[in-house]
Amino acid sequence: MAFDVLPGDPSSPVILHVPHSSRELVDSGLFPDVVGEELDHLTDAYTDRIALRAAETARTRPWIFVNRLSRLVVDPERFIEDEMLAAGMGPVYTHGHAGRRLRADDSSRDAVLLQEHFHPYAEAMTTLVSGRLAATGRAIVLDVHSYPTVRLPYELHGDGPRPPVCLGTDPFHTPPSLIGAARAAFGDTGLDSPFAGCYVPLEHYRREPAVTALMIEIRRDRYMIEPGGPPTGGLLVMADALAALVDAVP
């Protein structure tokens, strides 16, 4: 499959969701001359390493769900009807970070990509969340992302603050206690700027209060050389902060 589910402790309700860390591509109609630059700007580089390190050092190991394909193939966190369609960046991107075209319009191709990658991903994530609910009575999805220090043209809401760590919340699924634990773990944080919201499977979205969620957007200058460069020592700092957040879950 194009994703991995890495088991955690059976008693843990925590899922570290890593959707955008991969640069792996499959044949999906992308124009080859633009792919490299787009991967550098749109990949949440090394967030899988941050999640893995956090899982290894947390007192109770969380579960990890990691996408093994680039978001340039399909973006598993977009809705079929998403506001990012206005930027050409719905589930199957037609345009990139600066509005440049990435692939031709082809509804048949897009339907195949959704069938082969988008829907199986969503089903597997739903199964994992439901499994944590059944086993522990709750599920806590921590969405692990990163974002560029300087606003990219595609950002629809990028004119606000760009804190070292942006916490994306949902009024139904993000309790104040989870926000407080994240602020204590990461230190200098902001809420819902420049990115808002968090990932919850549609089966549970706004229906199951026992599923809580928080998006963690780490500003890339805190742990890597932008764009697309190597990690810095800040990677371990961010991983340890994420582990502290996992440990703060009662």
C-alpha positions in Angstrom: 0.0 0.0 0.0 1.0 3.6 -0.3 0.9 4.2 3.4 2.1 2.5 6.6 0.4 1.9 9.9 3.1 1.5 12.6 1.6 -0.1 15.7 2.0 1.6 19.1 1.2 0.5 22.6 -2.2 -1.3 22.7 -3.2 1.1 25.5 -2.4 4.2 23.6 -5.2 6.3 22.0 -2.7 8.6 20.2 -2.2 8.5 16.5 0.6 10.5 14.8 -0.7 11.2 11.3 2.1 12.2 8.8 0.5 12.9 5.4 3.0 15.1 3.5 6.5 13.9 4.3 7.2 11.8 1.2 8.8 12.8 -2.1 7.8 9.4 -3.7 6.0 9.7 -7.0 4.1 7.3 -9.3 2.9 8.0 -12.8 0.1 10.5 -12.4 0.4 12.9 -15.3 2.8 15.4 -13.6 5.0 17.5 -15.8 8.6 16.3 -15.1 10.2 19.7 -15.6 8.4 21.2 -12.6 8.3 18.3 -10.1 11.6 19.0 -8.4 10.9 22.5 -7.4 7.4 21.7 -6.3 8.6 18.8 -4.1 11.1 21.2 -2.4 8.4 23.7 -1.5 5.4 21.5 -0.8 6.9 18.5 1.0 6.7 18.6 4.8 10.3 17.3 4.8 11.4 15.0 7.7 8.1 15.2 9.6 8.1 11.4 9.4 11.5 11.4 11.2 10.1 13.7 13.8 7.1 11.4 14.4 9.2 8.3 14.5 11.7 9.9 17.0 8.8 11.1 19.2 7.3 7.6 19.2 10.6 6.0 20.2 11.1 8.4 23.1 7.5 8.7 24.5 6.8 6.8 27.6 3.8 5.1 25.9 4.4 4.5 22.2 1.8 6.1 20.0 0.5 4.7 16.7 1.8 6.2 13.5 0.0 6.5 10.2 2.4 7.8 7.5 1.8 8.5 3.8 4.5 6.9 1.5 3.5 8.9 -1.6 4.0 12.6 -2.2 1.0 14.9 -1.9 1.6 15.7 -5.6 0.1 12.3 -6.5 -3.0 12.9 -4.3 -3.4 14.9 -1.2 -5.2 12.7 1.3 -6.2 15.6 3.5 -8.2 17.5 1.0 -12.0 17.1 0.7 -13.5 16.2 -2.6 -15.1 19.6 -2.5 -12.4 21.7 -0.9 -11.7 25.4 -0.8 -8.2 24.7 -2.2 -9.8 23.7 -5.5 -9.8 27.5 -6.2 -6.0 27.3 -6.2 -5.9 24.2 -8.3 -5.0 22.2 -5.2 -7.9 19.9 -4.4 -7.3 16.1 -3.9 -5.4 16.0 -7.2 -3.3 19.1 -7.8 -3.4 20.7 -11.2 -1.3 23.7 -10.0 1.6 24.1 -7.6 2.8 26.4 -4.9 3.2 29.5 -7.2 0.2 28.8 -9.4 2.2 27.0 -12.1 0.4 24.2 -13.9 1.5 20.7 -12.7 -0.6 18.4 -14.9 -3.2 18.6 -17.6 -6.9 18.4 -16.7 -8.1 14.8 -17.0 -11.1 13.8 -15.0 -10.7 10.1 -15.9 -7.1 10.0 -14.7 -8.1 11.8 -11.5 -10.9 9.3 -10.8 -8.3 6.5 -11.1 -5.9 8.3 -8.7 -8.7 8.8 -6.2 -9.8 5.2 -6.4 -6.3 3.8 -6.1 -4.8 6.1 -3.5 -7.2 8.6 -1.9 -10.1 6.4 -0.9 -8.0 3.4 0.4 -6.0 5.9 2.5 -9.2 7.4 4.0 -10.6 4.0 4.7 -7.4 2.8 6.5 -7.2 5.9 8.6 -10.9 5.5 9.6 -10.2 1.9 10.5 -7.2 2.9 12.7 -9.2 5.6 14.5 -12.1 3.2 15.0 -9.7 0.7 16.4 -8.3 3.1 19.0 -11.8 4.0 20.0 -12.8 0.4 20.5 -9.6 -0.4 22.4 -9.3 2.7 24.6 -12.6 4.5 24.4 -11.1 7.5 22.6 -8.7 8.4 19.8 -6.4 11.4 19.6 -5.1 12.4 16.2 -2.0 14.5 16.1 -1.5 15.7 12.5 2.2 16.3 12.0 3.0 19.0 9.4 5.5 21.7 8.6 5.2 25.0 6.7 7.5 27.5 5.1 8.9 30.5 6.9 7.9 32.8 4.0 4.3 32.7 2.7 3.9 30.9 -0.6 1.5 32.2 -3.3 -0.9 29.3 -2.9 -1.8 30.0 0.7 -5.3 31.3 0.9 -5.0 32.5 4.5 -1.3 33.3 4.7 -1.4 37.0 5.7 -1.6 36.4 9.5 1.1 35.4 12.0 3.6 32.6 11.2 4.6 31.4 14.7 7.4 28.7 15.3 4.6 26.2 15.8 1.0 26.7 14.5 -1.7 24.7 16.2 -4.6 23.9 13.9 -7.9 23.3 15.7 -11.5 22.3 15.2 -14.3 23.6 17.5 -15.8 20.2 17.9 -12.7 18.0 18.1 -10.0 20.1 19.8 -10.5 20.5 23.5 -8.8 23.3 25.4 -6.8 20.7 27.4 -5.2 19.4 24.2 -4.3 23.0 23.1 -2.8 23.7 26.6 -0.7 20.5 26.5 0.7 21.4 23.0 1.5 24.9 24.2 3.3 23.5 27.2 5.3 21.0 25.0 6.3 23.3 22.2 6.5 26.7 23.8 6.1 29.5 21.3 2.9 28.6 19.4 -0.1 30.3 17.7 -3.5 29.2 16.8 -4.9 28.6 13.3 -2.6 30.9 11.4 -1.4 30.5 8.7 -3.2 27.1 8.6 -6.3 26.1 10.5 -8.2 22.9 11.1 -7.2 19.3 11.7 -7.7 15.9 10.2 -10.6 13.7 11.4 -12.0 10.9 9.3 -15.4 11.8 7.8 -17.1 8.9 9.6 -16.2 10.6 12.9 -16.1 14.2 11.9 -18.5 16.3 14.0 -20.2 13.1 15.1 -17.9 11.4 17.7 -16.6 13.6 20.5 -14.4 10.9 21.7 -12.2 11.6 18.7 -10.0 14.6 19.4 -7.5 16.1 17.1 -4.9 18.8 16.7 -2.8 19.9 13.7 0.9 20.7 14.5 2.5 22.9 11.8 6.2 23.3 12.5 7.8 26.3 10.8 10.5 24.8 8.7 13.3 27.2 9.8 13.1 25.6 13.2 14.4 22.2 12.0 15.7 22.3 8.4 17.3 24.4 5.6 14.6 25.7 3.3 13.5 24.8 0.7 14.2 21.1 0.5 17.5 21.2 2.3 18.9 19.0 5.1 17.6 18.8 8.6 19.3 20.8 11.4 19.7 20.0 15.1 16.2 21.5 15.6 14.7 18.2 14.3 15.5 16.5 17.6 14.1 19.5 19.6 10.8 19.3 17.7 10.7 15.5 18.1 11.3 15.8 21.8 8.5 18.4 22.1 6.1 16.1 20.2 7.0 13.2 22.6 6.3 15.5 25.5 2.9 16.2 24.0 2.2 12.5 23.6 3.3 11.9 27.2 0.9 14.7 28.4 -2.1 12.7 27.2 -3.6 11.2 30.4 
